[in-house]
Amino acid sequence: MTGFGRASAATDEWHSTVEISAVNRKQAEVVVQAPRELAELETRVRQRVLGAVSRGRIQVSIRIERAQNPATTIQLDARLAKAFQDACIELGTSIGQSLVPTVSDYLRQPGILTLGSCDIDAEEAWLAISPALDAALTELSVMRQCEGDHLKADSLARLSTLTGHTQKIAAEAPARPLRQRELFAKRLRDAGLDLDLADERVVRELAIFADRCDVSEELTRLDSHLARFHEYLDAPEAPGRALDFLCQEMFREFNTIGSKANDAGIAQTVVEAKTELEKIREQVQNLE
């Protein structure tokens, strides 16, 4: 599920801004972008995010600055600048061209020129980051909940269609042995075989066919899966993975029905049901 959240918070010492964006993904992945001085806080950020999100690729961007602007200073790392210059000269020598770095080349290299102080106490900064992170997660959750409501409505409409296909199969399946009996009789007549349909061999053959094409067990399981699907959609906890599993199970049941029924009409209904189920499954994989 997609979403975005942004919030700011401040202490007497630090001001932080946290932005969180989420895109669809079956598993949970958290990417944290923050100043390297805050590297030790990444684990806390990940744990906080995973406590609120169980699916999706979540990107967390953290910006931190002093609450009171100090006098602007510029720090120069002369050794890094000299190393960059030497590297350019060495590269020029290796390719037979003169490479002289310009001012803009130096400015583009991180660490050579730094504005202001880089000293950040991670624990003090966390006091400003933590509330901003919580507020951004709340905003993200609200947006994702809105999307989830739309996905739920779409899934319910498709489930209604799927239930109609299941009921159609349930109505047609019992007549399949009778149609097979009529087809069997026609084949006997066409072959010129004068065989009574009450003959024990014919009855046994029809009984075996009726047993093979019986799909009552699959229909019962489908009814159970559909009912459970509705329960999971209304459950307070995240249902995404459970619904994904149910889609797989229903797909398997429809496949079995199509194989066992051996009927063109039922096979067509199965194809339509599987098409609708695949649309549900695509949506479910985005649900949390």
Secondary structure as a PSIPRED ss2 file (coil, helix, strand):
# PSIPRED VFORMAT (PSIPRED V4.0)

   1 M C   1.000  0.000  0.000
   2 T C   1.000  0.000  0.000
   3 G E   0.000  0.000  1.000
   4 F E   0.000  0.000  1.000
   5 G E   0.000  0.000  1.000
   6 R E   0.000  0.000  1.000
   7 A E   0.000  0.000  1.000
   8 S E   0.000  0.000  1.000
   9 A E   0.000  0.000  1.000
  10 A E   0.000  0.000  1.000
  11 T C   1.000  0.000  0.000
  12 D C   1.000  0.000  0.000
  13 E C   1.000  0.000  0.000
  14 W E   0.000  0.000  1.000
  15 H E   0.000  0.000  1.000
  16 S E   0.000  0.000  1.000
  17 T E   0.000  0.000  1.000
  18 V E   0.000  0.000  1.000
  19 E E   0.000  0.000  1.000
  20 I E   0.000  0.000  1.000
  21 S E   0.000  0.000  1.000
  22 A E   0.000  0.000  1.000
  23 V E   0.000  0.000  1.000
  24 N C   1.000  0.000  0.000
  25 R C   1.000  0.000  0.000
  26 K C   1.000  0.000  0.000
  27 Q C   1.000  0.000  0.000
  28 A E   0.000  0.000  1.000
  29 E E   0.000  0.000  1.000
  30 V E   0.000  0.000  1.000
  31 V E   0.000  0.000  1.000
  32 V E   0.000  0.000  1.000
  33 Q E   0.000  0.000  1.000
  34 A C   1.000  0.000  0.000
  35 P C   1.000  0.000  0.000
  36 R H   0.000  1.000  0.000
  37 E H   0.000  1.000  0.000
  38 L H   0.000  1.000  0.000
  39 A H   0.000  1.000  0.000
  40 E H   0.000  1.000  0.000
  41 L H   0.000  1.000  0.000
  42 E H   0.000  1.000  0.000
  43 T H   0.000  1.000  0.000
  44 R H   0.000  1.000  0.000
  45 V H   0.000  1.000  0.000
  46 R H   0.000  1.000  0.000
  47 Q H   0.000  1.000  0.000
  48 R H   0.000  1.000  0.000
  49 V H   0.000  1.000  0.000
  50 L H   0.000  1.000  0.000
  51 G C   1.000  0.000  0.000
  52 A C   1.000  0.000  0.000
  53 V C   1.000  0.000  0.000
  54 S C   1.000  0.000  0.000
  55 R C   1.000  0.000  0.000
  56 G E   0.000  0.000  1.000
  57 R E   0.000  0.000  1.000
  58 I E   0.000  0.000  1.000
  59 Q E   0.000  0.000  1.000
  60 V E   0.000  0.000  1.000
  61 S E   0.000  0.000  1.000
  62 I E   0.000  0.000  1.000
  63 R E   0.000  0.000  1.000
  64 I E   0.000  0.000  1.000
  65 E E   0.000  0.000  1.000
  66 R E   0.000  0.000  1.000
  67 A C   1.000  0.000  0.000
  68 Q C   1.000  0.000  0.000
  69 N C   1.000  0.000  0.000
  70 P C   1.000  0.000  0.000
  71 A C   1.000  0.000  0.000
  72 T C   1.000  0.000  0.000
  73 T C   1.000  0.000  0.000
  74 I E   0.000  0.000  1.000
  75 Q E   0.000  0.000  1.000
  76 L E   0.000  0.000  1.000
  77 D C   1.000  0.000  0.000
  78 A H   0.000  1.000  0.000
  79 R H   0.000  1.000  0.000
  80 L H   0.000  1.000  0.000
  81 A H   0.000  1.000  0.000
  82 K H   0.000  1.000  0.000
  83 A H   0.000  1.000  0.000
  84 F H   0.000  1.000  0.000
  85 Q H   0.000  1.000  0.000
  86 D H   0.000  1.000  0.000
  87 A H   0.000  1.000  0.000
  88 C H   0.000  1.000  0.000
  89 I H   0.000  1.000  0.000
  90 E H   0.000  1.000  0.000
  91 L H   0.000  1.000  0.000
  92 G H   0.000  1.000  0.000
  93 T H   0.000  1.000  0.000
  94 S H   0.000  1.000  0.000
  95 I H   0.000  1.000  0.000
  96 G C   1.000  0.000  0.000
  97 Q C   1.000  0.000  0.000
  98 S C   1.000  0.000  0.000
  99 L C   1.000  0.000  0.000
 100 V C   1.000  0.000  0.000
 101 P C   1.000  0.000  0.000
 102 T C   1.000  0.000  0.000
 103 V H   0.000  1.000  0.000
 104 S H   0.000  1.000  0.000
 105 D H   0.000  1.000  0.000
 106 Y H   0.000  1.000  0.000
 107 L H   0.000  1.000  0.000
 108 R H   0.000  1.000  0.000
 109 Q C   1.000  0.000  0.000
 110 P C   1.000  0.000  0.000
 111 G C   1.000  0.000  0.000
 112 I C   1.000  0.000  0.000
 113 L E   0.000  0.000  1.000
 114 T E   0.000  0.000  1.000
 115 L E   0.000  0.000  1.000
 116 G C   1.000  0.000  0.000
 117 S C   1.000  0.000  0.000
 118 C C   1.000  0.000  0.000
 119 D C   1.000  0.000  0.000
 120 I C   1.000  0.000  0.000
 121 D C   1.000  0.000  0.000
 122 A H   0.000  1.000  0.000
 123 E H   0.000  1.000  0.000
 124 E H   0.000  1.000  0.000
 125 A H   0.000  1.000  0.000
 126 W H   0.000  1.000  0.000
 127 L H   0.000  1.000  0.000
 128 A H   0.000  1.000  0.000
 129 I H   0.000  1.000  0.000
 130 S H   0.000  1.000  0.000
 131 P H   0.000  1.000  0.000
 132 A H   0.000  1.000  0.000
 133 L H   0.000  1.000  0.000
 134 D H   0.000  1.000  0.000
 135 A H   0.000  1.000  0.000
 136 A H   0.000  1.000  0.000
 137 L H   0.000  1.000  0.000
 138 T H   0.000  1.000  0.000
 139 E H   0.000  1.000  0.000
 140 L H   0.000  1.000  0.000
 141 S H   0.000  1.000  0.000
 142 V H   0.000  1.000  0.000
 143 M H   0.000  1.000  0.000
 144 R H   0.000  1.000  0.000
 145 Q H   0.000  1.000  0.000
 146 C H   0.000  1.000  0.000
 147 E H   0.000  1.000  0.000
 148 G H   0.000  1.000  0.000
 149 D H   0.000  1.000  0.000
 150 H H   0.000  1.000  0.000
 151 L H   0.000  1.000  0.000
 152 K H   0.000  1.000  0.000
 153 A H   0.000  1.000  0.000
 154 D H   0.000  1.000  0.000
 155 S H   0.000  1.000  0.000
 156 L H   0.000  1.000  0.000
 157 A H   0.000  1.000  0.000
 158 R H   0.000  1.000  0.000
 159 L H   0.000  1.000  0.000
 160 S H   0.000  1.000  0.000
 161 T H   0.000  1.000  0.000
 162 L H   0.000  1.000  0.000
 163 T H   0.000  1.000  0.000
 164 G H   0.000  1.000  0.000
 165 H H   0.000  1.000  0.000
 166 T H   0.000  1.000  0.000
 167 Q H   0.000  1.000  0.000
 168 K H   0.000  1.000  0.000
 169 I H   0.000  1.000  0.000
 170 A H   0.000  1.000  0.000
 171 A H   0.000  1.000  0.000
 172 E H   0.000  1.000  0.000
 173 A H   0.000  1.000  0.000
 174 P H   0.000  1.000  0.000
 175 A H   0.000  1.000  0.000
 176 R H   0.000  1.000  0.000
 177 P H   0.000  1.000  0.000
 178 L H   0.000  1.000  0.000
 179 R H   0.000  1.000  0.000
 180 Q H   0.000  1.000  0.000
 181 R H   0.000  1.000  0.000
 182 E H   0.000  1.000  0.000
 183 L H   0.000  1.000  0.000
 184 F H   0.000  1.000  0.000
 185 A H   0.000  1.000  0.000
 186 K H   0.000  1.000  0.000
 187 R H   0.000  1.000  0.000
 188 L H   0.000  1.000  0.000
 189 R H   0.000  1.000  0.000
 190 D H   0.000  1.000  0.000
 191 A C   1.000  0.000  0.000
 192 G C   1.000  0.000  0.000
 193 L C   1.000  0.000  0.000
 194 D C   1.000  0.000  0.000
 195 L C   1.000  0.000  0.000
 196 D C   1.000  0.000  0.000
 197 L C   1.000  0.000  0.000
 198 A C   1.000  0.000  0.000
 199 D C   1.000  0.000  0.000
 200 E H   0.000  1.000  0.000
 201 R H   0.000  1.000  0.000
 202 V H   0.000  1.000  0.000
 203 V H   0.000  1.000  0.000
 204 R H   0.000  1.000  0.000
 205 E H   0.000  1.000  0.000
 206 L H   0.000  1.000  0.000
 207 A H   0.000  1.000  0.000
 208 I H   0.000  1.000  0.000
 209 F H   0.000  1.000  0.000
 210 A H   0.000  1.000  0.000
 211 D H   0.000  1.000  0.000
 212 R H   0.000  1.000  0.000
 213 C C   1.000  0.000  0.000
 214 D C   1.000  0.000  0.000
 215 V C   1.000  0.000  0.000
 216 S H   0.000  1.000  0.000
 217 E H   0.000  1.000  0.000
 218 E H   0.000  1.000  0.000
 219 L H   0.000  1.000  0.000
 220 T H   0.000  1.000  0.000
 221 R H   0.000  1.000  0.000
 222 L H   0.000  1.000  0.000
 223 D H   0.000  1.000  0.000
 224 S H   0.000  1.000  0.000
 225 H H   0.000  1.000  0.000
 226 L H   0.000  1.000  0.000
 227 A H   0.000  1.000  0.000
 228 R H   0.000  1.000  0.000
 229 F H   0.000  1.000  0.000
 230 H H   0.000  1.000  0.000
 231 E H   0.000  1.000  0.000
 232 Y H   0.000  1.000  0.000
 233 L H   0.000  1.000  0.000
 234 D C   1.000  0.000  0.000
 235 A C   1.000  0.000  0.000
 236 P C   1.000  0.000  0.000
 237 E C   1.000  0.000  0.000
 238 A C   1.000  0.000  0.000
 239 P C   1.000  0.000  0.000
 240 G H   0.000  1.000  0.000
 241 R H   0.000  1.000  0.000
 242 A H   0.000  1.000  0.000
 243 L H   0.000  1.000  0.000
 244 D H   0.000  1.000  0.000
 245 F H   0.000  1.000  0.000
 246 L H   0.000  1.000  0.000
 247 C H   0.000  1.000  0.000
 248 Q H   0.000  1.000  0.000
 249 E H   0.000  1.000  0.000
 250 M H   0.000  1.000  0.000
 251 F H   0.000  1.000  0.000
 252 R H   0.000  1.000  0.000
 253 E H   0.000  1.000  0.000
 254 F H   0.000  1.000  0.000
 255 N H   0.000  1.000  0.000
 256 T H   0.000  1.000  0.000
 257 I H   0.000  1.000  0.000
 258 G H   0.000  1.000  0.000
 259 S H   0.000  1.000  0.000
 260 K H   0.000  1.000  0.000
 261 A H   0.000  1.000  0.000
 262 N C   1.000  0.000  0.000
 263 D C   1.000  0.000  0.000
 264 A H   0.000  1.000  0.000
 265 G H   0.000  1.000  0.000
 266 I H   0.000  1.000  0.000
 267 A H   0.000  1.000  0.000
 268 Q H   0.000  1.000  0.000
 269 T H   0.000  1.000  0.000
 270 V H   0.000  1.000  0.000
 271 V H   0.000  1.000  0.000
 272 E H   0.000  1.000  0.000
 273 A H   0.000  1.000  0.000
 274 K H   0.000  1.000  0.000
 275 T H   0.000  1.000  0.000
 276 E H   0.000  1.000  0.000
 277 L H   0.000  1.000  0.000
 278 E H   0.000  1.000  0.000
 279 K H   0.000  1.000  0.000
 280 I H   0.000  1.000  0.000
 281 R H   0.000  1.000  0.000
 282 E H   0.000  1.000  0.000
 283 Q H   0.000  1.000  0.000
 284 V H   0.000  1.000  0.000
 285 Q C   1.000  0.000  0.000
 286 N C   1.000  0.000  0.000
 287 L C   1.000  0.000  0.000
 288 E C   1.000  0.000  0.000
